[in-house]
Amino acid sequence: MTFFRPTFRHPELPPNAAGYRRQDYEGGISTLCAGCGHDSICNAIIQACFELALPPHRVVKMSGIGCSSKSPAYFLAKSHGFNSVHGRMPSIATGANMANRDLIYLGVSGDGDTASIGMGQFMHAVRRNLDMLYIVMNNGCYGLTKGQYSATADKGSKSKKGGINELESIDLCELAIQLGAGFVARSFSGDKQQLVPLIKAGLAHKGLSFIDVISPCVTFNNNPESTKSYHWVREHSEATNTFDLVPFQQTITAEYDGDTVQEVALHDNSVIHLHKHHDAPDITDRRQAIDNLEDHKAQGVILTGVLYINPDSADTHEILHTCERPLNSLAEADLCPDGQILEAINAAHR
């Protein structure tokens, strides 16, 4: 058995704007269970990076431990990568980002890796507004250890084993909004039409972009009574809005009638066009975003789409006033100032 993809592709498939073909963003063949939602998320990441024409060698993919953390092997084979200890991906990503701010950081984690053992790491990466896209593949269970409930499993949800979860769940999107993430969204692995533009918008946003993707575990948590199953999510989800991401140097020509359109400009001059109901809450209002999540949760509805965005958020480098050059490019002369510079620094603190 081979774990390498076939190299043949249709000769007339066009490259993207940077000259890369879709296969340049692919990875190895997945070893996850057939039908696993994580594979759909991997394909959405591949498609989003291809459409954004990101140079694969400029992307750094980070992960921890778990089914989800295996998935970086299945996309962006030509990018940098690091698989950390369980729950410690955010601190590894922070160190890498501090060393080289010029790369594009993509963190992939699971509900156990983030909401349980990695909760402390996740919270501090968010409050620092680290410039990265953080994706949680959320299936509500620990797939590697036979399907026990994770911290994101909804209270009252029933697993395939028959037990009902009696504990309150952790809503990672609400937590991310409260802690200061600049971009927060939720999606479903079975909704590629929504997920691909969400990933593109998250990559374009400067600061921490968080996407919670409900990704059913077909082995342990895909029965109809589970709130993380394909059937339940399709029957109980509601999108906050539909939207387009218009990358910088592209134009949008379509016209939209009826409902309102909210335009949000990102740091790189890309623009998000949100098409929403006239009475929908303002997603740039932090309080309204949390209230909207709670209102839908009380109705037993999963809210998907862009939940909150702060177009004026400052990332870690802006907060800490780091130098413009990547730290890994600084030479001894840059790091060891002469006597006059040291004297000026000391004088400033007197």
Residue, then its C-alpha position, 0 to 999 in steps of 0.5 A: m500500500t502506498f501513501f503517496r498521491p498519484t502524480f497525474r492531473h488533467p493537463e488542462l487544469p489552469p494554475n492560479a495567479a502565482g503559477y502554482r497548480r492545485q497539486d502543489y497544495e496537496g499532501g499525502i493520502s489520508t489514513l483517517c477513517a473513511g468519511c471523516g469530516h477532517d478530510s473535508i476540512c483538509n480539502a477546503i484548506i487546499q482549495a482556499c490556499f490555491e485560490l489565494a495563490l499563497p506560495p506553499h513554502r511561505v506557509v507554516k502548518m502547526s499541530g498538536i496531538g490527535c486525529s485532527s493533528k495528523s491532518p497537516a500531513y494531508f495538505l501543503a506538503k511543500s510548506h513548513g510544518f511542526n507537530s508539537v506535544h499534546g496541547r502545546m501547539p499555540s506556544i510553538a506557533t508563538g515562538a515561530n511567529m516571533a522569530n519570523r513574522d513574514l511567514i503565514y501561520l496555520g494552526v490545526s487542532g482538535d477539541g481535546d487538543t485545544a479545549s482540554i489539555g491545551m486550554g491554557q495555551f489556547m487562551h493566551a495565544v488568543r489574548r495575545n492576538l497572535d497573527m495566525l489562522y487557528i482551526v479546530m476540527n471539533n467532533g466532540c469526542y476523543g477519537l484516538t482513545k475510543g470516543q470519550y466525550s470531549a469538553t466541547a460535547d454538548k450537554g445532553s448529547k448522546s454518543k454511539k456508545g449510548g451514554i448521555n453527556e451530563l457536563e456543560s460544554i465549552d463554546l470555543c467561539e464565545l471564548a475566543i470573542q471574549l479573549g479578543a480574537g479579531f476574527v471568529a467563525r464557525s462552520f461545518s465540514g460538510d459545507k465546503q461552499q461556506l468553509v472555503p471562503l471562511i478559511k480565505a478570510g481567516l488567512a487574510h485577516k491580521g491577528l488571530s483568526f479562529i474557526d471552529v469547524i464541526s467535524p463528525c467522527v464517523t466511528f464514535n460520534n455520528n449517531p442521530e442523537s449526537t449534536k456533532s453528527y452529520h444528520w443533527v448539524r444539517e437539521h439544526s444549523e443556521a448561517t449568520n450570513t453569506f459572504d464573499l472575500v474579495p482579495f486585494q487587486q480583485t473587483i466584485t461586480a455582482e449586485y445584491d438586492g433585498d437584504t443588507v450588505q455589510e462591507v468589512a475591509l481587512h488589513d491587506n486591503s482585502v474586503i469581506h462582503l456580508h449579505k445578511h438579513h436586515d435585522a441581523p446583529d452587527i458582527t463587528d459588535r463584540r457584545q452582540a456577537i456573544d448574545n447572538l450565539e447564546d440566543h441560538k444556543a437556547q433554541g438548540v441551533i448551531l450558528t455558523g458563518v462569520l460570528y465576529i470580526n474586528p477590522d482594527s485589531a492589533d496583532t502581537h507584533e504591534i502590541l509588543h512593538t517588535c522590529e519590522r525585520p524578522l528576528n531570525s534575520l538580525a545579525e550580531a551588529d543588530l543585537c549588540p548596540d554600541g555604547q552610544i546607543l546603550e547610553a541613549i537607552n539608559a538615559a530614556h529610563r532615568 
